Amino acid sequence: MKSKATLKNILLSQRLIALSTLAVLFVFFSIFGKNFLTQNSMVSLLESTYYIICLAFGMTFVISTGGIDLSIGCVAMCGALIGGVAYDEWGMPIGVALIVTILVATCFGVINGFLIAYCHIPPFVATMGTQYLAQGFGYIVSQVQTMRYPIITSEDGWFKRVFYKSLEGFPMGVLYMVLLFVIAFFLFRYTQLGKYACAIGSNCEATRLSGVNTKHWILLVYIIAGIFAGLAGVFYSATYTSVLPGSGSGMEMNAIAAVVIGGTSLAGGTGTMLGTIIGVFIMAVLKNGLLTIGIQQQWQVLFTGLAVLLAVMLDIYRGMKVKRS
């Protein structure tokens, strides 16, 4: 009982640290950054987070089980590519193409879940394999051609006006991010999916012996991650219009970094959707803010890596503190 109370306090303190870090970064770049605190800059910052937030929500479920998903970025882009093929080459309506995007990503989630839950392949190995499968599948179906989605003023421009930006310039994606956060938060906090995901991460064997079908729930977790990856593909397509074959590699690292910075333990057993969304914005503010003070891209990568290392060290410290309690 004492251990649970200690863990709850530590999780709360880490979320407060993450929120404080976000506030400090925001104030710092507002003061020292050039044009950081402008309407265009803030809208651009929000737009750069849409697809990462979707990936990070799915990753939170996965990491809470003690697993990992290295395929999620390539899966999202594979779905977006094939959705683009459905629209550009197969002549499908844009609405159907978006459904194809989500279905393709969900299928890869099913494959990941089956390999990990029923074939007992370690998550790192299984998802690294499906990462390359998704890339290769995207290459083959698209014939290594860039897929283009409709622009905002075209006949099918409603797609961008609904998922990206209205004609008046309002960032529509914000509304969807709020909705997806509510859904992800509810699933993780108040349903069996979230409770069993954390239980599996804490002690999979003990959870299985207590009568829980752990294979079923692990499979479902990776399916959820696949669905969120599909949604990430939709928002990426709406934001950037063009989808390049082979893109997506590295997006999973941004999602993992955001989840860990937000306070979800890499060891599994705990997770927080609120912390995850804070982590995403820390990464986005850091990336956009460094640009406004003239820091080149290679230094941005360095600072991002340092942020991840600090988050992992804090996670290790948290685990040690819980064990001592």
N, C-alpha and C positions, 0 to 999 in steps of 0.2 A: 504493500500500500504506500509505504514511504517512497519506494522507488518510482512508482507511478506519479506521485505528487512532485517528486524531484524532476522527472522527465518533463512533466507539464510546465513547470516553472522555467526549465531550461529552454524549452521550445518557445515559450512566450518571450523570454529574454532575447533569443536569437531573432525572432521576428521584429522585436523592438530595435535591435542592433541594425538589422537590414533596413528598416524604415528610416532610422536615424541616418544611416549611410546614404540612402537615397536623398533625404532632405539636404544633407551637407553637400553632396555632389551638385544638386540642383542650384543651391545658393552660390556655390563656388563658381560654376560655369555662368550663372546669371551675372555675376560681378565681373569676372575676368574674360568670359567668352565674347566674341564678336557676333552680335545679332543672335545670340542663343535664345534670349527671352523675347522672341517675336512670334507673331501668329503663324507665319509660314514655317518657322523652325519647329514650333510645337506640333503643328499638323504633320510635318515630315517625320518627327520623332514617333508620333502615334502610328503613322502608316507603316513604319519600319518594324513595328512590334506585332502586327496582326497575326502573321503566320507563325512567328516564334512563340506567341502566347498559346496558340492551338497545340503546337508540338510540345510545349512545356506542360500543359495540362495532362496530355496523354503520358508524358514521361513521369509525371508525379505518381500516377497509379503504378507504373512499372517499377520505379525505384523503391516505392514503399514495400513491394514484395521482396526486395533484395535483388531484383533483376536489373537489367539494362537493355536499352534498345538502340543499337548503333545504326539501324536501318531507317529510322523514322524520317530523316531529311530526304534521302534518296527515294523513299516510298512516296512522300508527298509530291516530289517533283515528277516521279514516274506517273502518278495519277493525273497530275496536271498536264503532262505531255500527251498521255493517251486521251484525256478529255479534249485536248487541242486537236488531236488527230480526228476524233469523232466529229468535231465541229468543222475543221478545215477540209478534211479529206473525205469523210464519210457523209457529210452533208446533214448531220443530225442537228436539231435545234439546240441552242446554247443551254437551255435548261436540262436537256437530256445529257449533254456533254458534262455538265457539273455533277450530275448523278453518277456518270461513268467514273469521274475523278474520285469520288468518295468510295464507290464500289471497288475500284482497283486497289486503293490503299487499304480498305477493309480486308480484302482477300489476302494481302501480305500480312496483315495483323493475325488472321486465322493461321497462316503458315507459321509465323513466329510462335504463336501460342501452342500449336500442335507439336512443333519440334521441341519446345522447351518442356511442356507439361507431360506429353505422352511419349516422346522419344528420349527424354532426359538428356538432351543436349544442353550444355551450359549456355545461358543467355548471351554471353559475350560472343561465343562461337556461332551460335545459331543466327543472331541478328547481323553479325558481320557477313555471313553467307548471303542472307536475304538482301543486305545492302547492295552487294554486287549483282544479285539476281534482278533487283529493281532497276539498277542502272542499265544492265544489259537488255532487259525487257523493253525499257524506254527507248534505247538505241534502235532496237529491231523494229518495233512498231512504228516509230516516227521516221525510220530510215535516216537517222542522224540529221534531221531537218528541224529548224526552229519552228515551234508552233505559236501561232498568234491568235490572241483572243480579240473580240470586237472592241473598238475604241468607244469612248463615251458618247460621241455624236453620231455613231452609226445606227443602223436599223436595230441591231441587237444591243445597243448601248445601255439598255435598261439593266443589263448584267452588272456593268461598272457603277451605274447610278444606285443600284440596290446594295451592292457589296463593298463599294469603295468610296465614292464621293458623289454627292448630289450635284446638280447643275449649279446650285448656289455655292458650292464649295464645302458643304458640311461633310466631315469625315464619317460616313455611314458605318464604317467598320467598328467604331467605338460602341455603337449600340449592340452589335453582335458580340463584341468581346465581353460586355457586361452580362449579356444573356448567357453566353457560354461559361462565364465564371460562376454564375448562379447555379447552372446545371452541374458543372464539375464539382463545385463546393458541396452541393446537396448530395450527389452520388458518393463523394468521398467521406462526407461527415455523417450522413444519416441513413445510408443503406448498407446492406450486407456486403456489397462489393467493396466499399472502402474499409469496412471493419475486418473482413477476411483478408484483404490485401495486406493490411498492417499486421494481422495475426500471422500470416504466412511469412512475412518479412522478419517478424520477431522470432518465430520458431516453427518452421514448416512441418517438421515431424510431429511435434506436439499438437499442432492444429489438426493434422491428419488423424492422429490417434483419438482426438476428441470427437471424431465423426464427421468432420468437414471434408467434402470432396475437393481437395486442394487442386487437383488437375483441372477441374471444371472452372474454378475461380481464376487460376493462372491463365487459362485459355481466354477467359472473358476479359481479363485485364489487358491482354495484348490486342484483343479485338477492339476494345475501347481506344487503345493507343492508335490503332489503324484508322479508326473513324476520325479521330482528331487530326491525324496526319492528312486524311482526305480533305478535311475542312481547311487545313493549312494550305493545301494545294489550291483550293478554291480562292482563298484570300490572296495568295501570291499571284495567281492569274489575274485577279481583279485589279491588284495594285500595279503590277508591272507589265501586264498585257502579253509580253513575249516570254516564252519558256524555252530555255536552251537544253538540248540533250546533254546528259551527264552532270547537270547542275543538281544541287541538293547536298552533296558531300560537305560536311562541316556544319550544316544546320543543326544536326543532332547534338554537336558539342555546345552550341549556344543554348540549346534547350536544357541539356544536362547541367551546364554552368548556372543557368537561371534557377533551376530546381534546387541545386545544392546551396547556392548563395541564399536562397529563400528559406532554408532551414530543414529541408527534407534530408534524412540521413541516407548516405550511400549504402550503409549496412542494412537498410530496410527496417520495417517496424514502425516508422513514423513518417508523417507527411503533412503538408499544409498547402492548400491551394492559395490562400492569401499570401503566404510567404513566396510562393512561386511567381505570382504576378508582380510582387515587389521586386523579386530577383530579375525578372524580364526587364522591368523599367530601369533598374540599376545598370544593367548591361547596355540598354538603349541610350540612357543619359550619358554614360561613360563614353560610348562610341561617338555619339553626336557632339558631346561637349568637347572632347579632345580635338575634333575637327575645328571647332570654333576658336580654339586657342592656338591653332597652327601646328598641332602634333601630327606627324605623318603616320600613314597606315601601319607601318611596321611597329611603331611605338604603341599604337592602339592595341595590336595583338599582344604585345608584351604586358601592358597594363591589365588586359582582360585575363591573361594567364595568371598574373599575380593575384587578381581578385578571386579566381577559382581556387588557387592554392590556399589562400587565407580562409576561404569558406570550408575547404576540406579539413584544414587544421582545426578549425573551430568545431567541425563535426566530430573529429577524433577526440578532441578535448571533452565534448559533450558526452560521448559514449563512455569515456573513462570516468567521468564524474557520476554518471548513472550507475556504473558497475560498483563504484565505491560506496554508493548510498545504500 
